[in-house]
Amino acid sequence: MENRLKTTLCGIELDNPVIPASGTFGYGYEFAELYDINILGSFSFKGTTKDPRFGNPTPRIAECSMGMINSVGLQNPGVERVISEEMPRLREVFSKKVMANVSGFSLEDYAYTCQRLDGCPEVGWLEVNISCPNVHGGGMSFGVSPEAAASVTRAVRAVTKKPVIVKLSPNVTDIVPIARACEDAGADGLSLINTLLGMRIDLRTKRPVIANKMGGFSGPAIFPVALRMVYQVYEAVKIPVVGMGGVSSARDVIEMMLAGATAVEIGTQNLVEPCCAKRIIEELPSVMDSLGISRLEDIIGGAHNG
């Protein structure tokens, strides 16, 4: 019997389009204690940098009515320990290809980390986060200019044979030129959106809640913004788009795919409902039936046909 949920991302077939997003799923093994994570299409593991990072000062989480703000600061053990310690543990609980999320503060950082992960057979795709501050460019994010985004894409493309998916920042005036620049520089796919910049103020102390003042706003409130950007980028490029931002239901997944997403990542919802990805995968067939959808692959970009 044909798998109605399957989709193909950069040449690799997925059993379904559901992918827990980086930073919300660790390296998978905590969630594997709750359910068999092999039901997932894939998952994107915690953002990995060249060197170990302790992360930002605390407090680094602030609650919002329709989401949350985080400023964790890419806390991770560094790429060498990810390869030597995390990958063997991941292999024990997950038999499919995993998405490696990579961050860096210079072109050399990105190239080194991607080159090391290129040798990992477990890694199917490199998801390159260009929302990091460029230490050689005055601290501005690599993702806010087409030129900087293209430079990271080229640096990574030169050192790996694996599909390169560039994760775009929504904190820009127009995301389309940045998406096109990444495609022209050799990206195999685009991931969007990363978090929006937000903040909260503690009314008692009259100071920002987060030590870094501002952080990444995520959760259901950002879904319409994410959907709009996926729609815009799908129209502008020919490479596949991975959609994310506030996704919390099977209907959200279908809406993202109609906007143009080939696969859909689920972030903040994992933190409030650890089994949400399992629930969404199980709900998809009945929601598809109610909407007259026979195969998910058939609806990718369907909202553009009117």
C-alpha positions, 0 to 999 in steps of 0.5 A: 500500500502506498504511503500517502504521507511520504515526501522527498527532501533534496533527494532523500525520501521521508516517510512523512514531512514531520521534523522536530526543529533544532533546539527543541528535540536535543539529540533525540534520545530523551524523546525516544524514552517517550515514543519510538522516534523512528515514526518521524520523517527526520529531526534536526538536532541541536545547533552545533558550533565548531567549539563548545558553548556554554550559552547565554547568561540566565534568565534566558526564557520568557513566557508569552501568551501565545509562545515563548522567548528564548536566548539560550545562545547555542549551548552545545558541546562542540562538533568534535564531541557531537561526533564522538559522543552524541552520534553513537547515542543517537544511532541507538534510537534513530535509524533514519537520516538526521538533519544536522543544524550548524551555526558559526560566527565566521565563514571558517567556523561554518566550513569546519563544522560542516566538513566534519559532519560531512563524514557522518553517515547518520547525517542526511542534510546540513541545515545551516543557521545563518542567524548567528552574529558575524564576528568579522562583520560587526556582529550583524547576522549573516542572514540579514544581507544577500551577500553575507548569506551567499558567502556562507552558502558558498563556504559550506557548499565547497566542503560537503557533498550532502544537501545544504539547507540554509535556515533563513532569519525572518528579521529582515525587510524582504526575505526574497533576495536573501533566499535567491542569493542562497539558491544562486550560491548553491543551496539545495534547500531553504529552511524558514523561519527562524525566531522573530526578535522579541522581549518581555519586561518584568513589571516588578523589577521594571527590567527586561526578563531575559538577561540579554534583553531580547531573544527569539520569539516562537510559538503559535503566534508567529504561524501567520508570519512564517506561512507568509514567508514560506509562500513568498520564498516558494514563488521566488526559488526552485529549490525545496522549502522546509516550513516552520514557525508556530506549527502545532497541528496536522492542519498547520502542516497541511497549510504550510505545504499548501504555501510551498513547504516540502517538509515541516518542522515543529519547534516550540510545541515539542517543549509544551507537548513532548509527543506532539510530533507523534500526535500530528503524524497520527492525525494527518491521514484523517485530516487529509481525508476530511479535506479530500487530499489523497497524497501530501506530495500532491499539495506542495505549493497548491495555494499558488495555483489559483 
